[in-house]
Amino acid sequence: MGEHGGVGGGVRLTVDELAARAGVTVRTVRFYGTKGLLPPPELGPRRVGLYGAAHLDRLELIEELQRQGLTLAAIERYLARLPEDSTPLDLAIHRALVASWTPETPEEVTRAQLERRAGRGLTEGQVERLAAMGALERTRDPEVFRVDPGLLPLGVRILDVPIPLETLLAARAVVLEHSRATARELQRLFRETVWKPYRESEPAPAELARMRALTDHIQPMVAQALVTAFQRSLREELGEELSRESDQESGLESGLEPG
């Protein structure tokens, strides 16, 4: 059917053309529409639904968020926080920012492939420990696992450390809780001090590449800052713990001294 000139000369796409541009199925486009994630199309000649650039960018943003692992409910909340007057450029910037922070994609591997990566045979107990650390997930097939390429090597190194499974689960919960809180606060800070002024300056489309480069530089700095802060906090906690133990021992010794 081809592309259509819309109001103001903007390009308008049929649902088939929109799906092809975004690399999804027509069924997916319509599903997002029924969920309210994608605005309804304009009605063109013969009441054919026509989609514009904003639809395409929003659809690509939804797909990027899904690749990052967000549920539809989480995506709906994310989109609800976007300004109502978001332009196609705004959505493209959001997509670039999301993509630059996306972790490594989980991979599905067989048990044999998993053990080759681990460099050792794995018992069921060890697989459970890796799952508790978030290094892998089980699938419906008991011989196929979904692994996190970034966490698996670390998880394998920890396997021989005598830490109870319950402790690993509790530690993971603590890390997730505080890392999510940190991520929310960093997102708020970035949105208010970088994104909002940038948007209000009415940037040209070419500025999108500069913003993407900025986030690429920020990511490793933030990650390193978090690791450094954690290490410093851990040293301080250990130092305080040793100091308390030393004080207690001194108190016991003084109590044993003859009067």
C-alpha positions as CSV (number, residue, x, y, z in Angstrom):
1,M,0.0,0.0,0.0
2,G,3.0,2.3,0.5
3,E,3.5,5.3,2.7
4,H,1.0,8.1,2.9
5,G,1.3,11.8,3.3
6,G,-0.5,12.8,6.5
7,V,-1.5,16.0,8.1
8,G,1.2,18.6,7.6
9,G,3.1,16.3,5.2
10,G,4.1,13.8,7.8
11,V,4.6,10.2,6.9
12,R,1.8,7.8,7.8
13,L,2.0,4.1,7.8
14,T,-0.6,1.3,7.7
15,V,-0.4,-1.3,10.5
16,D,1.4,-3.7,8.2
17,E,4.0,-1.0,7.3
18,L,4.4,0.0,10.9
19,A,5.0,-3.6,12.0
20,A,7.5,-4.1,9.2
21,R,9.4,-0.9,10.1
22,A,9.6,-1.9,13.8
23,G,10.4,-5.6,13.1
24,V,7.4,-6.9,14.9
25,T,4.2,-8.6,13.9
26,V,0.9,-6.9,13.1
27,R,-0.6,-8.9,16.0
28,T,2.0,-7.4,18.4
29,V,1.1,-3.9,17.2
30,R,-2.6,-4.5,17.8
31,F,-1.9,-6.2,21.2
32,Y,0.0,-3.1,22.4
33,G,-2.9,-1.0,21.2
34,T,-5.5,-3.0,23.2
35,K,-3.2,-2.7,26.3
36,G,-3.1,1.1,25.9
37,L,0.7,1.1,25.3
38,L,0.3,2.4,21.8
39,P,-2.0,5.3,21.0
40,P,-4.8,4.7,18.5
41,P,-4.1,5.5,14.8
42,E,-5.5,8.3,12.8
43,L,-8.3,7.3,10.5
44,G,-7.4,7.9,6.8
45,P,-9.2,7.3,3.6
46,R,-11.7,4.4,3.7
47,R,-11.3,4.5,7.5
48,V,-7.8,2.8,7.3
49,G,-5.8,3.3,10.4
50,L,-2.6,5.3,9.8
51,Y,0.3,5.5,12.2
52,G,3.0,8.3,12.4
53,A,6.5,8.7,13.5
54,A,5.5,9.0,17.2
55,H,3.8,5.5,17.0
56,L,7.0,4.0,15.5
57,D,9.3,5.5,18.1
58,R,6.9,4.5,20.9
59,L,6.7,1.0,19.5
60,E,10.5,0.7,19.3
61,L,10.8,2.0,22.9
62,I,8.3,-0.6,24.1
63,E,10.4,-3.3,22.4
64,E,13.6,-2.0,23.9
65,L,12.0,-2.1,27.4
66,Q,10.9,-5.6,26.8
67,R,14.4,-6.7,25.8
68,Q,15.6,-5.2,29.0
69,G,13.2,-7.6,30.9
70,L,10.4,-5.3,31.9
71,T,6.9,-6.7,32.2
72,L,4.0,-5.2,30.4
73,A,2.8,-3.7,33.7
74,A,6.2,-2.1,34.3
75,I,6.3,-0.8,30.7
76,E,2.9,0.8,31.2
77,R,4.1,2.5,34.4
78,Y,7.3,3.7,32.6
79,L,5.3,5.1,29.6
80,A,2.8,6.8,32.0
81,R,5.7,8.9,33.4
82,L,6.6,10.3,30.0
83,P,5.3,13.8,29.3
84,E,2.1,13.8,27.3
85,D,3.6,16.1,24.7
86,S,6.6,13.7,24.1
87,T,7.8,14.1,20.5
88,P,9.3,11.4,18.3
89,L,12.7,12.8,19.2
90,D,11.9,12.6,22.9
91,L,11.0,8.9,22.5
92,A,14.1,8.2,20.4
93,I,16.2,9.7,23.2
94,H,14.5,7.6,25.8
95,R,15.1,4.5,23.7
96,A,18.8,5.4,23.3
97,L,19.1,5.9,27.1
98,V,17.4,2.6,27.8
99,A,19.5,0.7,25.3
100,S,22.8,2.0,26.6
101,W,22.0,0.6,30.1
102,T,20.6,-2.7,29.0
103,P,22.5,-5.6,30.6
104,E,23.9,-8.6,28.6
105,T,21.1,-10.6,27.1
106,P,20.5,-13.9,28.9
107,E,21.4,-17.0,26.9
108,E,19.8,-20.4,26.9
109,V,22.3,-23.3,27.2
110,T,22.1,-27.0,27.7
111,R,23.5,-28.6,30.8
112,A,26.6,-29.8,28.8
113,Q,27.2,-26.2,27.6
114,L,26.7,-24.9,31.1
115,E,29.2,-27.2,32.5
116,R,31.7,-26.4,29.8
117,R,31.3,-22.7,30.7
118,A,31.7,-23.5,34.3
119,G,34.8,-25.6,33.6
120,R,33.5,-28.4,35.8
121,G,30.6,-30.8,36.3
122,L,27.7,-29.4,38.4
123,T,25.6,-31.2,40.9
124,E,22.0,-30.3,41.5
125,G,22.9,-28.5,44.7
126,Q,25.4,-26.4,42.8
127,V,22.9,-25.5,40.1
128,E,20.5,-24.4,42.9
129,R,23.2,-22.2,44.4
130,L,23.9,-20.6,41.0
131,A,20.1,-20.0,40.6
132,A,20.0,-18.5,44.1
133,M,22.8,-16.0,43.0
134,G,20.8,-15.1,39.9
135,A,23.5,-16.6,37.6
136,L,21.0,-18.8,35.9
137,E,17.3,-19.7,35.7
138,R,15.7,-23.0,35.1
139,T,13.4,-23.5,32.1
140,R,10.6,-25.9,31.4
141,D,13.2,-28.3,30.0
142,P,15.2,-29.6,33.0
143,E,18.3,-29.9,30.8
144,V,18.2,-26.3,29.5
145,F,19.1,-23.2,31.5
146,R,18.9,-19.5,31.0
147,V,22.2,-18.0,32.1
148,D,23.4,-14.5,32.8
149,P,26.7,-14.2,31.0
150,G,27.9,-11.5,33.4
151,L,27.0,-13.3,36.7
152,L,27.8,-16.9,35.7
153,P,31.7,-16.6,36.1
154,L,31.3,-15.0,39.5
155,G,28.7,-17.5,40.6
156,V,31.0,-20.4,39.6
157,R,33.9,-18.9,41.7
158,I,31.6,-18.7,44.7
159,L,30.4,-22.3,44.5
160,D,33.2,-23.6,46.7
161,V,32.8,-20.9,49.3
162,P,31.1,-22.5,52.4
163,I,28.1,-20.1,52.5
164,P,24.6,-21.5,53.3
165,L,22.1,-21.3,50.5
166,E,19.8,-19.3,52.8
167,T,22.5,-16.7,53.3
168,L,23.0,-16.4,49.5
169,L,19.2,-15.9,49.0
170,A,19.1,-13.3,51.8
171,A,22.2,-11.5,50.5
172,R,20.7,-11.4,47.0
173,A,17.5,-9.9,48.3
174,V,19.4,-7.2,50.1
175,V,21.5,-6.3,47.1
176,L,18.4,-6.2,44.8
177,E,16.5,-4.0,47.2
178,H,19.2,-1.4,47.6
179,S,20.4,-1.5,44.0
180,R,16.8,-0.8,42.8
181,A,16.5,2.1,45.3
182,T,19.8,3.5,44.0
183,A,18.7,3.1,40.4
184,R,15.5,4.9,41.0
185,E,17.3,7.8,42.7
186,L,19.9,8.0,39.9
187,Q,17.1,8.0,37.3
188,R,15.4,10.8,39.1
189,L,18.6,12.8,39.4
190,F,19.4,12.3,35.7
191,R,15.9,13.1,34.6
192,E,15.8,16.4,36.6
193,T,19.4,17.7,36.0
194,V,20.2,16.4,32.5
195,W,17.2,15.2,30.7
196,K,14.7,18.0,31.6
197,P,17.1,20.9,30.7
198,Y,18.1,19.1,27.5
199,R,14.5,18.7,26.5
200,E,13.6,22.3,27.3
201,S,16.5,23.5,25.1
202,E,14.6,22.2,22.0
203,P,17.6,20.1,20.7
204,A,18.1,19.2,17.1
205,P,17.8,15.5,16.1
206,A,21.6,15.4,15.6
207,E,21.9,16.0,19.4
208,L,20.6,12.5,20.0
209,A,23.9,11.0,19.2
210,R,25.6,13.3,21.7
211,M,23.2,12.4,24.4
212,R,23.7,8.7,23.7
213,A,27.5,9.2,23.9
214,L,27.0,10.9,27.3
215,T,25.1,8.0,28.7
216,D,27.8,5.6,27.4
217,H,30.4,7.5,29.4
218,I,28.2,7.8,32.5
219,Q,27.4,4.1,32.8
220,P,31.0,2.8,33.6
221,M,31.6,5.8,35.9
222,V,28.4,5.1,37.9
223,A,29.1,1.4,38.1
224,Q,32.7,2.0,39.3
225,A,31.4,4.6,41.8
226,L,28.9,2.0,43.2
227,V,31.6,-0.7,43.5
228,T,34.0,1.7,45.2
229,A,31.4,3.1,47.6
230,F,30.4,-0.5,48.5
231,Q,34.0,-1.5,49.2
232,R,34.5,1.6,51.3
233,S,31.4,0.9,53.3
234,L,32.3,-2.7,53.8
235,R,35.7,-1.7,55.1
236,E,34.1,0.8,57.5
237,E,31.6,-1.8,58.7
238,L,34.4,-4.4,59.3
239,G,36.5,-1.8,61.0
240,E,33.7,-0.8,63.4
241,E,32.9,-4.5,64.1
242,L,36.5,-5.2,64.9
243,S,36.6,-2.1,67.1
244,R,33.5,-3.3,69.0
245,E,34.9,-6.7,69.5
246,S,38.2,-5.2,70.8
247,D,36.3,-3.0,73.2
248,Q,34.3,-6.0,74.5
249,E,37.5,-8.0,75.0
250,S,39.1,-5.1,76.8
251,G,36.1,-4.9,79.1
252,L,36.2,-8.6,79.9
253,E,39.9,-8.4,80.6
254,S,39.4,-5.5,82.9
255,G,36.6,-7.3,84.7
256,L,38.9,-10.2,85.4
257,E,41.7,-8.1,86.9
258,P,42.0,-8.5,90.7
259,G,40.6,-5.7,92.7
